[in-house]
């Protein structure tokens, strides 16, 4: 199996261990030591326990794996100082993973935070 395919498989394994489940540092450390990524995943899981990631596409070249998908979860815990709203959000997202020696070494997530705040009802956009 070529390197890009191995890297893609690793990212898919991570997604299957996390999506729809409560996230733990121990599970994350099976795949990565990227502290900011670990903190971010645990922060989002505190606000949206057991959130799902639905992968729509995944591509890999060399060390990089790009995932495009949907983040979906119910806001049941405090996040960014916002108390639970119990609203379900669905946010498009994209993440670039850099993989070396079968470990995720860097993660670059991108999502529409304005849309998140709109769906939570804490930000209104002009009509």
SVG drawing of the C-alpha trace seen along z (x, -y; Angstrom):
<svg xmlns="http://www.w3.org/2000/svg" viewBox="-34 -44 42 46">
<polyline fill="none" stroke="black" stroke-width="0.4" points="0.0,0.0 1.4,-3.4 2.1,-6.1 -0.8,-8.3 -3.3,-5.4 -1.8,-4.3 -2.1,-7.9 -5.7,-8.1 -6.5,-4.8 -5.0,-6.1 -7.2,-9.2 -10.3,-7.1 -9.4,-4.9 -9.2,-8.0 -12.6,-9.2 -14.3,-5.9 -13.0,-5.8 -14.2,-9.4 -17.4,-10.1 -20.5,-9.6 -18.6,-8.7 -17.3,-10.5 -13.8,-11.5 -10.9,-10.7 -7.3,-11.8 -6.2,-8.2 -7.9,-7.4 -6.6,-10.5 -3.0,-9.7 -3.2,-6.4 -3.0,-8.6 -1.4,-11.9 0.5,-13.9 -0.5,-17.2 -1.6,-19.1 -3.7,-21.8 -5.7,-19.2 -6.2,-17.1 -7.4,-20.2 -9.7,-21.2 -11.3,-17.8 -11.9,-17.6 -13.2,-21.2 -15.8,-20.5 -16.8,-17.2 -17.4,-19.0 -19.8,-21.4 -21.2,-18.8 -20.8,-15.4 -20.5,-12.5 -20.6,-14.8 -20.5,-13.2 -18.2,-13.8 -19.7,-12.8 -16.9,-12.5 -18.0,-13.6 -14.6,-13.3 -11.0,-12.3 -7.9,-12.8 -4.3,-12.2 -1.0,-13.0 2.3,-12.4 2.1,-13.3 -1.1,-15.3 -4.7,-14.0 -7.6,-16.4 -11.0,-15.6 -14.2,-17.5 -17.3,-16.8 -20.0,-17.8 -19.8,-18.4 -23.1,-17.5 -23.9,-17.7 -26.3,-18.8 -25.0,-21.7 -25.4,-20.1 -22.4,-21.6 -20.8,-25.0 -18.5,-26.0 -16.8,-29.4 -18.6,-30.6 -22.0,-29.8 -24.3,-27.7 -26.0,-24.7 -28.7,-25.7 -29.7,-22.0 -29.8,-23.0 -28.4,-20.7 -25.9,-22.2 -24.6,-21.1 -21.5,-22.8 -19.4,-22.2 -15.8,-21.6 -12.4,-20.7 -9.3,-19.3 -5.8,-18.9 -3.9,-16.2 -0.1,-15.8 1.1,-12.3 4.6,-11.1 5.7,-7.6 2.1,-6.5 1.3,-9.3 -0.7,-12.5 1.9,-15.2 -0.1,-18.4 -3.8,-19.2 -5.2,-22.2 -9.0,-22.4 -11.3,-24.9 -15.0,-25.4 -17.5,-28.2 -17.7,-29.5 -20.1,-32.3 -22.6,-29.6 -22.1,-27.7 -23.0,-30.8 -26.0,-31.5 -27.3,-27.9 -26.9,-28.2 -29.0,-31.4 -26.3,-33.6 -25.5,-35.6 -28.0,-37.1 -27.1,-38.0 -28.7,-41.1 -31.8,-40.2"/>
</svg>
